[in-house]
Amino acid sequence: MEQEMFNQRTDLSQLSAAVDQIRQSLSHVIIGQKDTIDLLIAGLLADGHLLLEGVPGVAKTLSAKLVAKCISATFSRIQFTPDLMPSDVLGTAVFSPKTAEFQFRQGPIFGNIILVDEINRAPAKTQSALFEAMEERQITVDGNTYKLEEPFMVLATQNPIEQEGTYRLPEAQLDRFLFKIEVKYPSLEEEIEILTSQHQQRTEDQLKEIKPVLSVEQIKALRATIKSLFVEPKLLAYVAQITHETRHNKSLYLGASPRASLAMVNGAKAIAAMAGRDFVTPDDIVKVAAPVLAHRIMLSPEKEMEGLTTADVVAQIIKKIEVPR
């Protein structure tokens, strides 16, 4: 009977093979950044949008492009700038002399994988063009609604807010990102390896070697598999406790919404599947808690002045709540 309890209820062999292939493809070009790569893959499998934040030069854009290269799907890149207009993202109606009518010309948002580079370089008006697309997978222009093809995923990069010439992302937009991934500096050994690879001019050759690993249909199938994974009721309660605690924490001015709880469960399912398990453990939830919550909560002014970060508060909350057994 005990043996039966630990039998896999879901066949994850195809998913594991795909994850291994994507990891190998990315690690050929991206040196280090293991956590970043895992969260990128988890976000793809959990059907979520991802925000990568880090200083210039830490391979944020390259990482996003490589994920897109691993998928046999349409890819668009939008470079956000201060003068970019919403119509440059969504598309616009163009008058056709032949038909004497206005025809809608699709913008770069119409694709499967959308790389929004330096999203915080554009003002709020342009950033808001992504709101409907990210949440409802559709856009509305001139009273007409256009559905976006599935899978649809936004991979956005941004430099830290305190850098000159940037605009803070609206809270409503931040809440639409499944994970905020902090891309950190490489270690000394990793930086030496980066220099060696560039010096020997291997990077360009490695980029050309990356081939699509998954088709659109395969991604849809893998996402359906992940949604079906088992989560114990006590773990759902654990997630709810973590989110609930953000709303009553003295260090926070703004807590997380129920969307954060859903994101934590979906992210944990993807992490579990990547580990070859068809059930979620508390460790899976802890692993995704900071990437899910850090951009959805706001520090009180006093704590911000003390140098505390949202990730620090998430760590304190997790330490405070008893882990289910």
C-alpha positions, 0 to 999 in steps of 0.5 A, a space after each residue: 500500500 505504501 509503495 502505491 502511494 509513491 507511484 507516479 500518477 502522471 507521466 512526466 518523462 516527456 516534460 523532463 526530457 524537454 526541460 533537460 534539453 532547454 537547460 542544456 541549450 541555455 547553459 551552452 551560452 549562458 554561463 552560471 545563472 542556474 536559478 534564472 534559467 530554472 525560473 525562466 523554464 518554470 514560467 514558460 511551463 506555468 503559462 506566466 509572464 516574466 520580468 527580468 531585472 538586473 543591471 546592464 550587461 548581465 545577459 537579461 535580454 540574451 536569456 529571454 531570446 534564448 528561451 524564445 529560440 528553444 520554442 518553435 513559435 512566433 517571436 517579436 521583440 519590442 524595444 521600449 523607449 520614452 517616445 514609444 506609443 501604444 499603437 507601436 505595440 498594439 497596431 493601428 488602423 490604416 486607410 486602404 485606398 483600394 477598399 476605401 476602408 480602414 484596415 487594422 495592421 497588427 503590431 508586434 504584440 501579435 506573437 507567441 513569445 514577446 520580448 519587451 526590452 527595457 520595459 521601464 524606459 517607456 512612460 505609463 501610457 505605453 506600458 498600459 498597452 500591455 495590461 489587457 494583452 497580459 491578463 486577457 490574452 486579447 487587445 481592443 483597438 477602436 472598439 474591436 477586440 482581437 484575440 492573441 494566439 496561444 501560447 502567449 508569453 511576455 518576457 520583459 527586461 528592466 534595469 533597476 528603478 534607480 537608474 536614470 531615465 526609467 519609469 516605475 512600472 504601475 502596480 497593476 502591471 507588476 501584478 500581471 507578471 508571474 515571477 520577477 527574476 533578479 539577474 545577479 552578477 556572475 561569480 569570479 569563476 563564471 566571469 573568467 569563463 565568460 571572458 574565455 568563451 568570448 575570447 575564443 569566439 565560441 558564443 556566436 557558434 553556440 547561438 547558431 547551434 540552438 534549435 527549437 526543442 518544443 512546438 506550440 502544441 507540445 507546450 500546450 500539452 505540457 502546461 495541461 499536464 502541470 495544471 493537473 498535478 496534485 497539491 495537498 489541501 494543507 499546502 494550499 492553506 500554507 500558500 494562503 497563509 504566506 499571502 495573508 501575512 503580507 497584508 498584515 506585516 508591519 514592514 509592508 505598505 501594500 500586501 499581495 492579492 489572491 492573484 499572488 496565491 494562484 501564481 505561487 501554486 502554479 509556479 510550485 507545480 512547474 518546479 515540482 514537474 521539473 524535478 520529476 514529481 507529480 506532487 508539490 512539496 513545501 520546498 517548491 512553494 518556498 522556492 517560488 515565494 520570493 519571485 512571486 511576491 517580491 514585486 507585488 508587495 511594497 515596503 513601508 517608507 521607514 523600512 525602505 529607508 532602513 535598506 530592507 528589501 521585499 525579498 527580505 520581508 518574504 524570507 521573514 514571513 516564510 520563517 515565521 509560518 510553520 511548514 506543513 508536514 
